[in-house]
Amino acid sequence: MVNKFVPNDQYVRADNIDIIEYRTAQISLIPKIGTNSKMSGSIENAISINVLAGYSAGVRIVEIGGLMNINKRHVKGIQAAGLSNIVGGRTRGIQLAGLSNNNQGSLHGLQASGISNMVVDTIHGVQLSGISNILQGGMKGWQVSGISNVTTKNVDGVQMSGISNYAHGDVLVMQAAGITNIGRNVNGVQLAGIVNVSRGKVGGAQLAGIGNFSKEVNAGQLAGIINIATTKVRGAQIAAIVNYGKEIKGSQLALFNVSDTVTGLPIGFISFVRRGYRRVELSGNEVLYANLTLKTGVSKLYNIFTGGLVPTDSITNWGFGYGFCFERSNGKRFL
């Protein structure tokens, strides 16, 4: 976009001249037609008015463009454009654009656009866009978009989007999305309509319409279908179908529960605890001559599956049963 709007000779001249001149104001129709003429890339203005598009070294107070504002270096104050703002350095203040904002340096303040925002460095403030926010650095503040937010480093704040949030680093407060959230360590909460994924530890809770996936969770997981924590869960795992956690310091509630250890109660149709309660029993009675019973769970609450048969000369009768029970010790002599 810069190459299309800024003539090559004007762009080369600005690159070759290191001396920056400061002026109070300028007005231009397009980059090569204005009060600063072809030297505009070497001039920083306090006030800049671009009827269609303008090119300058920087802005100190305010810049308004009918279509586009292009700055080689830094912007301080307010920058507003009908289509796009492009800044090659830092921005301290407010950027407003109908379509997009693109910053090659850091942002301290607010960036708002109808479609997309992009910052190549860090953000201390807020990004607001109708479609997407992209940050190739760390953030202290908020990212809010209609579709997606992407941050390549840590998010010290909140990501909120209509579809997805992605943080390559840690999220220190919250991720909330209509479909999916992905982060490394999340110190607060992940809230998604479909799936939450934490590649490390979740300091708070994960809540999703379908599934939650994490290594470790400190407050619990709540999902419509499945929860998976590959190392540890402090709190509860609640899902409609499946819960899996290696070490559960709390309870599990789902149709199928699988864990290595559980300090609370695994409540479900089948609960398998690798270091829990398991029994296999063979028995017989006057109704079913041969019975096989499996008990699985923990001693405080376990599932019972039983099956038996009565063979006869003409037909074999089968019987099946399911139940749950608990075992409590009343002392060394009695059970």
VENPENOR-V117573 format. One record per backbone hydrogen bond with DSSP energy under -0.5 kcal/mol. CO is the residue of the C=O (numbers start at 1). NH is the residue of the N-H. E is the energy in kcal/mol with one decimal. If there is no record, write none. Layout:
co->[CO:CO]
nh->[NH:NH]
e->[E:E]
//
This chain:
co->[1:2:5:7:8:9:10:11:12:13:16:21:23:24:26:27:28:29:29:30:30:32:33:33:34:36:37:39:40:40:42:43:43:44:45:46:46:47:48:49:49:50:52:52:54:56:57:58:59:61:62:63:64:65:67:67:68:69:70:71:73:74:75:77:78:79:80:81:83:83:84:85:86:87:89:90:91:91:92:93:94:95:96:97:99:99:100:101:102:103:105:106:107:107:108:109:110:111:112:113:115:115:116:117:118:119:122:123:124:125:126:127:128:129:131:131:132:133:134:135:135:137:138:139:140:141:142:143:144:145:147:147:148:149:150:151:153:154:154:155:155:156:157:157:158:159:160:161:163:163:164:165:166:169:170:171:171:173:174:175:176:177:179:179:180:181:182:183:184:185:185:186:186:188:189:190:191:192:194:194:195:196:197:200:200:201:201:202:204:204:205:206:207:208:210:210:211:212:213:214:215:215:216:217:219:220:221:222:223:225:225:226:227:228:229:231:232:233:233:235:236:236:237:238:240:241:242:243:244:245:246:246:246:247:247:248:248:249:250:251:252:253:255:255:256:257:258:259:260:261:265:265:266:267:270:271:272:272:273:276:277:279:281:283:287:288:290:291:292:293:294:295:296:297:298:299:301:302:303:304:305:306:307:308:309:309:310:315:315:317:319:321:323:325:334:334]
nh->[5:6:7:11:12:13:14:15:16:17:18:44:46:47:49:35:51:52:53:29:33:34:29:30:37:39:40:42:43:57:21:57:58:23:60:61:62:26:64:28:51:66:67:68:70:72:73:45:76:78:48:80:50:82:83:84:54:86:56:88:89:59:92:94:63:96:65:98:99:100:69:102:71:104:105:75:93:108:77:110:79:112:81:114:115:116:85:118:87:120:121:91:109:124:93:126:95:128:97:130:131:132:101:134:103:136:107:140:109:142:111:144:113:146:147:148:117:150:119:137:152:153:123:156:125:158:127:160:129:162:163:164:133:166:135:168:169:139:156:157:172:141:173:174:143:176:145:178:179:180:149:182:151:184:155:187:188:189:159:191:161:193:194:195:165:197:167:199:200:171:187:203:204:204:175:207:177:209:210:211:181:213:183:215:216:186:203:218:219:220:190:222:192:224:225:226:196:228:198:230:231:232:202:234:236:206:238:208:240:241:242:212:244:214:246:247:217:235:249:251:221:238:253:223:255:256:227:258:229:260:248:260:261:233:249:250:263:235:264:237:267:239:269:270:243:272:245:274:275:248:252:267:268:254:257:273:259:274:276:278:297:295:293:291:289:285:309:283:307:281:305:279:303:277:301:327:298:325:296:323:294:321:292:319:289:290:317:312:317:310:308:306:304:302:330:331]
e->[-1.9:-2.9:-0.6:-2.0:-2.7:-2.1:-1.7:-1.7:-1.9:-1.0:-0.6:-3.3:-1.8:-1.9:-2.2:-2.4:-3.1:-1.4:-1.7:-0.5:-1.8:-0.6:-2.9:-1.1:-1.0:-1.6:-1.3:-2.2:-1.5:-1.0:-2.6:-2.4:-0.9:-2.6:-2.1:-1.4:-2.0:-1.4:-2.3:-2.2:-0.6:-2.5:-2.4:-2.2:-2.0:-2.8:-2.2:-2.3:-2.2:-2.3:-2.2:-2.6:-3.2:-1.5:-2.3:-2.0:-1.5:-2.8:-2.1:-2.2:-1.9:-1.7:-2.6:-2.8:-2.3:-2.9:-2.5:-1.2:-2.4:-2.0:-2.0:-2.6:-2.9:-2.6:-1.2:-2.7:-0.5:-2.6:-2.8:-2.2:-2.5:-2.6:-2.3:-1.0:-2.1:-2.1:-1.7:-2.0:-2.8:-2.1:-1.2:-2.3:-0.5:-2.8:-2.1:-2.5:-2.5:-3.2:-1.9:-0.9:-1.7:-2.3:-1.6:-2.6:-3.0:-2.8:-2.7:-2.7:-1.4:-2.2:-2.3:-2.8:-2.0:-0.8:-1.9:-2.4:-1.7:-2.4:-2.2:-0.8:-2.2:-1.4:-1.9:-3.8:-1.5:-2.1:-2.1:-3.0:-1.9:-0.8:-1.5:-2.6:-1.8:-2.3:-2.5:-2.9:-1.5:-2.3:-0.6:-1.4:-3.0:-0.8:-0.9:-1.7:-2.1:-2.6:-2.1:-0.9:-2.0:-2.3:-1.6:-2.0:-2.2:-2.3:-3.8:-2.9:-0.5:-1.6:-2.0:-2.7:-2.0:-1.1:-1.7:-2.5:-1.7:-2.5:-2.5:-2.8:-1.8:-3.2:-0.6:-3.6:-0.6:-1.2:-2.1:-2.5:-2.4:-0.9:-2.2:-2.2:-1.7:-2.1:-2.1:-1.7:-1.6:-2.7:-0.6:-2.5:-2.2:-0.7:-2.1:-2.5:-2.4:-0.9:-2.0:-2.5:-1.9:-2.3:-2.7:-1.9:-2.5:-1.3:-3.1:-2.8:-0.6:-1.8:-2.6:-2.3:-0.6:-1.5:-2.4:-1.7:-2.2:-2.0:-1.3:-1.5:-2.3:-0.7:-3.4:-0.9:-2.5:-0.5:-2.6:-2.5:-0.6:-2.7:-1.9:-2.4:-2.3:-0.9:-0.5:-1.6:-1.8:-2.7:-0.7:-1.1:-2.3:-1.6:-2.0:-2.1:-3.6:-2.5:-0.7:-2.0:-2.1:-3.2:-1.8:-2.5:-2.3:-2.7:-2.0:-0.8:-0.6:-2.0:-2.7:-0.6:-2.1:-0.5:-2.0:-0.5:-1.6:-2.8:-2.8:-2.8:-0.5:-2.0:-1.8:-1.9:-2.1:-2.7:-2.8:-2.2:-3.1:-3.0:-1.3:-3.5:-2.1:-2.2:-1.8:-2.0:-3.3:-2.5:-3.1:-2.5:-0.6:-1.6:-2.2:-0.6:-0.6:-2.5:-2.8:-2.4:-3.3:-2.7:-0.7:-0.6]
//
